[in-house]
Amino acid sequence: MAKDPKTGKELPKGISWKADKQLYMARFTHQGQSYTFYDKDLKAIKKTLSEKRYEVEHGLQGKADKISLNKWYQTWLEQYKIPNIKETSVHTYKQMYSCYIEPTLGGKHLSQVKPVHIQKVYNDLLDNGLSAKSISNIQGMLYDIFETACRNDLIIKNPCKGVARPKVEQPDRRVLSIEEQHTLVSYLKKDKFKPYEPLIITLLGTGMRIGEALGLTWSDIDFKNEQISVNRTLVYVKDLKTGKYMFKFQTPKTKNSLRTIPMLSDVKKALKHQSTCQKRLRLYMGSEWQPLKGFEDIVFTSFKGKPHQECDIRNFLINIVAEINADEQALAEKENREPVIMEHVHPHALRHTFATRCFERDIPPKTVQHLLGHATVQMTMDLYTHITEQKKQADMQKLEGLFRAVNY
């Protein structure tokens, strides 16, 4: 290897000293084409060599009419997103791009993508049944991809700025009525549903997100002070290095999600029951009890000590609601009436149900915000506008008698 005449040390691979020019020279070859650079400073030319090699190997050398959207997406993801976001978000970006953007726009050069091209993609997706919310998420990703290209002087204008995205309707949030909640809890007493009872009671009594509840460890449960600490969330996600799906702990959704929730008596009872059952199950299963490394202290586990996936809880709720409805249909037929069918219950509906019960009991919005781990009280109010509107109507009725007495 060539030596540095200034220090006598060996020069890095790809760099040599040109005595006739009194300059360092960096050179590399990619796909048969040679690239050469000169600089009087060794540190500077090492940096230039690294940057230029990356640009060439990732198709970024040259103007926007030579860089495909696919190439730039990879750079955007690797350099701007992966170092700063959770793996679940990276997985979501990859799915959205590969399914909806790559087949139609991925091969185009950055300079070729116009608002009309993006608009057609969105219109076609909408016509094919994709929800406006999903298209809005795609628009958010694509907007950032092109905006980052603008900041890197690859294009002058972000083509997403000339696109009309579909209007996203605010969905009706599924909330269990008091009667439905009572029915659900009563069915949890059945032997086949009982293993999930502590988890469902905890979700209904704390308003935790499903990933937060599944990520609870026994060190988060303080029976003495009757409180639960929310410190993490459990996800089942494809590992970026191995490509295999695995359980991982992640930080909660936002910094406000790190919180302490007071323990209701029913929740405390459910968690104590879970602790007792888990200890008995561990003894009963013996060598069959095989918790995953790093997840040995999980509160809610399968029969073999492994963490639950969110889909396990979704399937459980599907099954218990199906049995509730089957029993109701049989009873309605016997009583010669129309059955009262319970709608599907998603795990997040239990969080909405908790919030609704809070508002029904006049718990201040600021307190509900902290219990739910929302970033702002405005977010809480926006999510539960329908509840606050109903409450406003009820509160106004309290004034009815007073005004009638005063005015008449």
N, C-alpha and C positions, 0 to 999 in steps of 0.2 A: 504494500500500500504506500501511496505517496505521503511524504512527511511535510509538515508545516515549517517553512524556513524561519518563521518568527519564534516558534516555541520548540521545534525539534520533535514534536509529538506527531503520531500518525493522524492523517486527515480522515474524516468520516467517509464512508463509502459513497461514491458518486461525486466527490469533491477533490479537485487537484489544484496545484499552484502553477500559474502561468508566469514564468520568470520574465518573458519578453514584455508582458503587459503589466507585471507587478500587481496582478489581480488573482483572486480565487475564481475557479471555474467550477460550476455545477452542471452535470449533464445526466440525463436519463432518457430511456427509449420506451415508447408505448405504442404497441401495434405497428411497429416498423418505422415510426416517426421519431426523430431525435429532437430533444429540447435542451438548449444550452443557455446558461445565465452566468453573468460575471458580477463580482462585487469585491471591494477592497476589505470588507469586514467579514470575518469567518462566521460570526454569530448570525449576521444578517443574511448571508447566502444560505446557511443551513435552514433558516426559516422560509426563505423564498423557495428553496428546493422542495421542502415539505408541502407548502401551500400549492405550488404549481403542479406537483405530482398528483395531489388530491384532486385539483380542478380538472386535470387531463383525464385521470382515471374515472372520474364521475361525470364526464361529459360537460364540464362547466367552462372549459376553455373557449373563449370566443363570445359572440353576441347571442342575444336571445333567439335569433333565427337558427341557431345551431344546437340549442339546448332543449331537449324534450321535456314535457311536463313530468314524465316518469322519472327522468334523471333528477330533475329539480326536487320532486317530491321526496326522493330518497335522501337527498342532502338536507332538506327541510326537517325530515323526521329524525335523522341521525344527529344533526348538529344543533337543532333548535328545540326539539321536543323530547327525545329520549332522555337527555340529561336533566330535564326539568319537570317531568310529569310522571304519574304513576303508571305501572305496567298495564293496568286495566285500560287506561286511556290510550296507551300506545296500541294495544290490541284492537280497541274500537276504531282508531284511525286507520289501521291496516285493513280492517274488514270493510269499512266504508269506501276506502279508496279502491281496493281491488274489486269490489262488487259493482260500484256505481260510477267511478271516474275513469279508471284505467281502460275498460273496454271501449269507451267512446272518445275520451280526450287525451288519454295517456300518451299516445304516439305523436301528438301534435307538438310543434315547437312552441315555446312560451309566447313568442310574438304572434303566433297564428291563432291563439285562443281569443275569441271575441265574445262579448256579452251574449250575442245571439246563439253561439254554440252552447254556452252554459245554460241559457234559458231553455233551449230545446231539450237538453238533458233533464232538467227539472220537470218540464212539462211531460216528457215521456215517462219519467218515473211516477209522476202523479197519476197519469193515465193507466199505468200498470198496477196501481193499487198501493204504492208506497205512501205512507202517511205524510202529511204536511210537516209534522214534527221531525220526522226522520230527514226529510229534505232540508229543513232548516238547519239540522245538525251538519249535514253535508256541506251546506253553504258556509257555515261557520268555519269548517276545516279548510275548504277551498279558498275562502277569502284570505285566511291567514297565510296559506301557501303563496298566493300571488302578492300579498302585501309584503311578505318577506323578500320576494324577488324584487319588488320595487325598491326596498331599502338597500338591496345589494346592487342597484343600478342595472339590473338585467332587463327590466321593462320600465316604461315611463308611467303607465296607468294600470290600475288593478281592474281587470275586466269584470270582476264580480260586482263592481259598483254600479254597473248598468243593468243589473238583473233584478227582476221582481220575484221575490220568493213567495211561495204559497202562504196564505194566512193561516196561522196556527190557532185553532180553536182551543180554549181552555177546557180540558176534559173534566167531566164530573168525577170527583174523587169518591171512591167507594168507602163508605163509612157504615159500620154495623150499627143498627138501631140497638137500643137497650135490650129489646126482646131477642134480637138475633145474637147479641153478645151472650146473653144468658143461655140461649140454646146451645151455642158453640161450646161454652164452658161446661155445660152439663154433659155433653157428649164426650168430652175429654176424660170423663170418669170411667168410660168403658175400657175394658182391659186392652183391646187392640189399639186404642188411641192414647192410652195413659202414658206411654214412654215420651210422648211429645207435650204432655200437659205442662210441665215446668217451663218449657220454652215459650209456649203460647201465652201462658199467664204472665210471664216476664215481659213479653212484647206488648201485651195489652196494658200492663201496669207501669211501663216506663216510657213507651213511645220510641224506643231505640230502633234504628235501622236494622234490618235483618243481618247484615254483615257485622255490625257492631255487637249484636247479641251472640252470634256464632263465634265471634272472636274473644268473648269473655274468658278470662282465666280465673281460677279460684282466688288468686291474689288480688283480683279486682273487687271481690265480694267482701264487704266489711259488715259482718253480722252484728258485731258489738255496737257500732255507730249507725247501723241500719242505712247503709248507702252503697251504691254501685259506682265504680269509677269506669268511665268509658275512655280507653286509651288507644284503641286500635280497631281495625276492621279486618275480617277474614275474607280473603278472595281465593277463588280457584281459577287460575289464569295460566296462559301459555308463557313459559319462561323464555325471555328474549335470547338467551344463550343456547339453551338445549332444544328449544322448540317443543318441549313436553309440557303438558298441563300439570300443575302442582298447586298445593295449598301454600298461601303466603300471608303473612301479616303485613298490612299497610297502615300508614297513619290515617286517621279518620278524614272524612271529606274536607273539612276546613278546620282551622285552629279553634273555632268556636265549638266544634264537635267534641273536643277534649273537655269533658265535664263530669260532674258528680251528680247522680240522681238519687234522691231520697228513696228508701225502700218501703213500699207499702206493705202492710202486714200479710196480704195474700201473696205478694211477690216473695217476701221473706220465707213464708211457709213453703212455697213452691221450690225455692232454691235449696232449702234445707232438705226437702224431700229428694231433690235431684242429687245432692251430695250423698245421702244415705244409699239411694239406689245405685249410684255409680260405684260406691265402695263394695256393695254386695255383688254387683255385676262383675267387677274386677276379680273378686275371689272366685266367683262361679265359673268365669270363662277361663281362668288359669292361663295357660300358654297361648290361648286363643285371643287374649287381651293384648292387642298390638298397636299401641298409640304411635303416631308418627313422631319422628325425632323433631324436637322443638315445639311439639304441640301436646306434650304429656299432661299439661295442667288445664286443658280446655274444659269448660264447664259442661257444654252440651255436646255429647259424643254419640257415635253409633254403638251398637252392641259390642263391637271389637275395640272400642276406644279411639276410633278415628274421628276427625272433624266431619261435620255435616256440610254438604254443598247447599246453596240456596235452593237449587232445584228439588232437593229432598223435601224441603219445607213446603214448596209450592205443590208438589205432588201429594203431600200429606193433607194439605188444606182442600185439594180437589177431592180426595177420597172421603174426608169427613163431611164435606158439604154434600157430596153425592148420597151418602147414607142418610143425612138429615132430610134431604129432599125425597128420598125413596120412602122413608117412614112417614113423611108428611103426605105424600100422595096416597099411600095405603090408608092412612087415617081419614083423609078427605073423602076417599071413595066410600069408606065405611059410614061416614057421617053425611054422605050425599051433598057435598059442597065442593067448591073450587079449591084446589090446594094453594097454599101460600109458599111459593118457591123461593128459596134463598139464592141470591145471586152469587157468582163466583167471588171468592175471597182470596186476594193476593196478599202475600206477607206485608206489603207496604200499607194495605188497608188497615192493618192492626195499629200501625203508627198513626194514621189519620183518625182512627177510632179513639185512640188515647187523647189526641189533641181536641177532638170534639167533646169528649167527656170533661176535659179541663174547662173549655169555654162554657159548657152547660152548667158548670159549678162556679161560674164567675171568677175563675182564676185569672189574674191579670195577664194580658198579652206578653208583657216583659218576662214574666215567670215562665210562661209556656215557651217562649223563645229559648230561654236557657235550658229548659228541660229537653227540648227537641234538638238543641245544638245548632240552631239557625244562626247565620252570620249577623242578621239584623232583625229587629222587631217588625220592620216593614215586610220582610220576606214572610214572616209568620202570618201577618195580617193579609197579605196578598193571597197566600195559599188557602186561607180559611175565610175568605170574604163571604161565602154563602152562610157560614155559621154566624159571623158577626152581624150580617144583615138580619137574620132571624132573631138574633139576640136584641138587636136594636128595636125591632118591631115589638118584641115582648116587653122591653123596658119602657117603650112609649105607652104601652097599655097600662103600666103602673101609674102613669100620670092622669089617665082618663078620669078616674073617680075624683081626684083632687081638683082638676079643672072644672068638672061638672059642678062640684060643690061651690067653688069660688064664683063661677060665672052665672050660676043660677041661684 
